[in-house]
Amino acid sequence: MKPAALAAGFALAAIAGAALAPPAAAQVTAPSAYLERIDTDGSGDVSLAEYQQWMGYAFERMDADGDGVLAPHELPGGRGRPVRLADHRAALAAAFARQDADGDGVLDAAELAAPPR
């Protein structure tokens, strides 16, 4: 794995862990309900774009100045390497690909519920 991708992966974990939880109405417990929240086009599965939009909310909330880069002061703990939105989305795409067990380019409820690989 390239250093930039590795750093983006670590940043992704930090961003996901540090973000404020979505509103209670967005919290779900069943895989099918989770899929319904992410599946904005109603297709019955989750595309990469939908996945990145859902999982990227934390980046957007943390990017206080909206410049597409999480500067050290915007990161958890107020320090670390800057994280570019493009790197964050690349890390999300890699996570999506790992979850896409059947390789069909979309995630179904079972793939969303499966532990990360």
Secondary structure, DSSP 8 states (H G I E B T S, - for coil): --HHHHHHHHHHHHHHHHS----GGG---SHHHHHHHH-TT-SSSB-HHHHHHHHTHHHHHH-TT-SSEE-GGGSGGG-S--EEHHHHHHHHHHHHHHH-TT-SSSB-HHHHHS---
